[in-house]
Amino acid sequence: MIINRCKSIVRLLTEEFSPRVFCGAAIAIVAICLFIVAAFNFVVDPYAQYPSNVVPPIVQTSRAQKVELLAAMKPEPEGLVLGSSRVMKLEPQFLKEQTGLSFFNAGVNFGKPEDCLALLRYYRDLSGHEPKLVVLGIDVSAFSDHNKADSRLLANPALLPYVKDWVPFSDRFQRWRELLSWQQTKMSITSLRRKADSESGDLQIRDDGLLVYTQREREISEGTYDFQSALEYNKREYKQLLLGFETVSRRRLQMLVAIAEECSRGGCELVVFFTPMHPELYQYVDEATEIVARKRELHVHISELADKCGFSFVDLSTIDTFDGDPAQFVDGVHPLEPNTRKMIQRILPGHLTKEQYAIQ
């Protein structure tokens, strides 16, 4: 019955209007619908990709937060932590105890070399000089060209100008193409329902840039935290992230070269390390992906660059390299302070002491 009624409507329209008018009207209706969908996603902006800021996004906006906090930090920090969320638990206070330098943790969610380069240059323009010490954590997965530049970097007017020439046009256009995607539309609806991320109260960023998991850390201390579910999520996440990772990105290697050269010219001590994984996740990605082969390839490139530019490089990708504790992870990739302190102590020996920094 419904089909017959639809046929009757189509017949009526085609008899009443010429085919050209009918097609034009249909195209106009489709265009209007697409415009409404795009406008809806632009205004709601669930992934913090656009400048609307009308509805709280469902993702973390650490880039915008770190830019504001770094600009407000007085006196300016003498050292920077750069990298992804996997370095956001490196404590500025503990680094100060080890080096005598004040620090700011500028790690950002899904941070890649372009984020690190942008934040380093942002610091330089704020202060007029390079920091004295940069601790740079590298995720091997960030050197896959299949992992596009983060849309939150592309939407940040304070950071994008520093790396715009490094980001392919396809990456820059991606966020506009996603205005019409079903996934983003679904997340826009979810964002309106929640009004904010359900975990927004769990993740807090302190004035020195340190990340605090208020709810999860409390559950860990109480013994009620569901670590296994978080780990299973990471397995699915990293299997997807590492799809098609057949060679190390030359473009992102060049960004690392730019970071090393800018630090060297500015008299900044640079320490680079591979970020760790929980042993169970590391074993899984070793068996399910090519990440270990890519890590070896990247290790060779960075070692050669370290020799050339005079910075230090340490592989902390497995917890045995720093006597880490598998129980001190919030999930498969985010170590907690008992582990990050051991990591800091592992990468700092052999570098400038407190007294040497003071002389400089």
N, C-alpha and C positions, 0 to 999 in steps of 0.2 A: 504493500500500500504506500509506504514512504517512497519507494523507488518510483512508483507510478506518478506520485505527486511531484517529485523532483523533475521527472521528465516533462510533466505538464508545465512547470514553471519555466524550464529551459525553452520549451516550444513557444511559450507565450513571449518570452524575451526575444527570441530569434525572429518571430513573426512581427513583433512590434518595432524592433530596432534593426538597423542594418548590421551585418557582421562586423563592419569596421567600428561602428559605435559600441556594439556589444563588447568587442575585444578591448577597446579603449577604456570602457567603464570597468572591465574586469582588471585590467592592468592598474588603473587608478586605485581601485579598492585594495589590491594587493600592496601597492606602494604605500598607501595610507596605513595599512596594518603593520607593515615593516617599520614605518616611521614611528608608530606608537610603541612598538616593542623596543626599538632602539632608544627612544626617549625615556621609556620606563627604566631600562637598564642603566642608562646614563645618570638619571636622577638618583636611583636607589644605590647604584655603584657597590655591589656586594663585595667586590675584590679590591676596592680602593684604587681603581685604575684611572679615574677621571676626577676633575676638580670640583665635583658637586658638593660633597660633604653634607648631604641632607640627612641621610640615614646612617647610623653606625655600621661599618662594614663587618662581614663575618670573618675576616682575616685580620691578623696582627699588622699594625702599621708602624713597625719598628723603625723604618727609615725616617719617616716624618718625625717620630719621637726623638730619635737619636740626633737628628739635625737640630731640633729645638734645644735639647738638653746640652749638646756640645756648644752651641752658641751662647747659652746662658751660664756656662761653667766659668766661674771666676775665683781664683786665677785660672788661666787655661791649663789643661793637663799637659804634662811633659811627655807622656807616653800614650800610645793607642793600641787597643786590641782590635784587630780586623778579622772578618770572616763571616761565617753563617751563624745561625742560632746554636750551632754546635760549639761555639766559643763563648756564648753569652753567659756562661757560668764561671769564666775566668775572673776572679775577684780583683778589682782595682786596688783594694786595700792590701790584699796579700802580695800583689805585685809591688806595691810601694814598700812593704816590709822587706822584700827581697832585693829591691834595687835602689830604694831611696827616692824614687820618682813618683809623682802623682800620675794616675792613669785614668783613662776613660775607656769603657768597653763599648766600642762602636760596631759590634757584631749585629747583623740583621738577618731576618728570616730568609732562608734560601739565598744567602749572600754568595755572590760569584766574584771573579776577579774585577769585573766592571764596577761592582758596588765598592769593593775595597779601594780601587783607584779613585773613584769619585769622592769617597769619604776622606781619603788622604789629601786630595787636592782641596777639598772643602776646608779641612783643618788648616792647611797651609795659607789659604786666603784669609781665614779668620785671624790667624796669629801672625802672619807675615814670615813664617819660617816652617821648616819641617819639624816634626816631633823628635825628641832625643832617642826614643826607642819605639819600634813598632813590632808587636807580636802578631804574626799573621797565621791564622789557621786555615788550612786548605782541605776542602772536601774533594776527593777524587772525582766524584760524580759531577762536580761543577765544571769540569773540563770536557764535558760532552757538548758538542754543538747542537744536539737534539734538545738540550735544556736551554730554552730561550732566556733572554734577559728578562728579569722580573718586571712585571707591569707596574709594580709599586715604585721601582726606580724610574721607569719611563714617565711616570706621572708626577715625579717630584721635581718641581722647578728649581730647587736649590742644588740638586745633585746632577740631573741629566746633562746640563751644559758641559760638565767636565768630561763626559764620556760619550757624547752624542755621536762623534765620528767613529767610535769603536763599535757601536751597536748597528747591526745590519738593518736595512729598511724593513725587511720582512718581520723582524722582531718588533720594530717600532709600530708597524701597521697592525700587528696581531691583536692588540687590545681593542682597536676600532672594529676589526672584523668580528670580534667576540660580542659586540653589541647585539648581534642578531642570533647568537647561539642559544640553543635550548638550555644548555647547562647554566649559562649565566642568568637566563630568565627564571629558571627554577630557583637559583640561589637568591635572586632579587625577591622573589615571593617569600622564601625562607627568612630573609633578612627583615622583611616587613613584619613577619609573624613574631620574630624574636625580639626585634628592636635593637638587638646587640648580640654578639657572639655568646653562646652559652658558657664559654670558658673565659670570658673577658675578665671576670673577677678573679680567676686563678692566676693569670699571667700579669705580673706587675714589673715595670722597669724602674729601677731606682735612679736617683739623680746622677750617679756615676756610671749609668748604663748597664748595671748588673741586672740580670733577669731573676725574678723570684717566682717560683710556682707555689703560691700560697696554699691552695687546696691539695694539690698532689703531694707536696712535701709533708703536709700534715698527715695525709693518709699513709704515706710511707712510714713516718714515725710511729703511727698507730698500728701498722701492720695490716691495713685494710686496702691498700692500693692494688689494683688489678694490673700488674706489670705485664702479664702474658698477653692481654688484649692489646696493650700499647705496642708490644713487640711484634705481634701478628700484623698490626696495621703497618708498621715499618717494613715488614717483609713485602707486603703488597706494594707499598709506596716505592721502595727502592728497586723492585723488579721493573716497575713502570719507568722510573727515572733512568734506568740503565739500558733500556731498549735501544738498539741501534748504536751503542757506544763501541765503535769499531776502531777508533783512533783518537788520540788526544788532540783537542782543539788547538790549532796553530794560532788562531786569533787570540784565544785566552792566554796562551803562553806568551804572546807578545805583550799582553796587558801586564803579566807578571814581570816581564822584562822592564816595562815602563815603571812599575812600582819600585823594583830594585834599583834602577838607575836614578830615579828621583830621590830615593832615600840616600843613595851613595853621594850624589851631588850636594845634598843638603846636610851631610854629616850625620845622618840618622842611622843608628844601629838597627838592623833588621834581623828578626828571628822568624823562620818559617817552619811550620810543622804540619804533618798530616794529622787530621782529626781522627779520633778513635771511634770504633763501633763496639757494641756489646758482643762478646764472643759468639753468642748464638746467632745474631744477625750476620756477623762476619762470615761464619761458616755457611750460612744460607746463601748469601750473595756470591760467595766463592763457588758454590756448587751450581747456582742458578743463572749466573751472569758472567761477563768477562771483566769484572771490576778488578780482579787481582792482576790480570795481564795489563790492564790500563794503568794500574798503580805502578807496576814495574817500569812501564814506558815513561810515565810522568816522573818517577823517581830519577831516572837517568837524566831527563831534561833539566829538572830543578837542581840536581847535583852539579851539573855542568855550569848552570847559571850561577850557582852559589860560589863556585870556584872563580868564575869570571868577575863577579860583582862584589865578592867578599862578604857575603852574609852567611848565616848559619842555617842549616836545614836538618831537622830531626824527624824521623818516621815514628809517629805514635799511633799508627792505625790499629795496632793490636795492644790490648791492655798489658801484656807481659813486658812491653817495652818501657813501661813506667811503674810496674808493680801495682797496676790498678785493681780495683775491687769490682767484680761484676754486679754486686748488690748496690753499688753506688751509681746507678743510671736511672733516669726517670723513664727512659724507654730505650730503644735500640741504638740511638745516636746521641743522646744528650746526657753527658756525664754530670754528676753532682759535685759539689765543692771538695769532698774528700779525694776525688779523683783529679779534679782540675788543679788542686794544689800540688799533687804529685807530678802532674804534667808540667807545671811551671818550674818546679825544682829540677825536672829532667832537662828542660830546654835552656835554662839560664846558666848553668855552670859553663865556664869557659868564656863568658861574655864580660862586659864591663862590670866592675864592682861598684858599690855605692860610692867609694872614694874616688874612683876614676870618673864616674859621672859628675861628681861634684867639681872635679878639676876642670872638666869641659865647660 
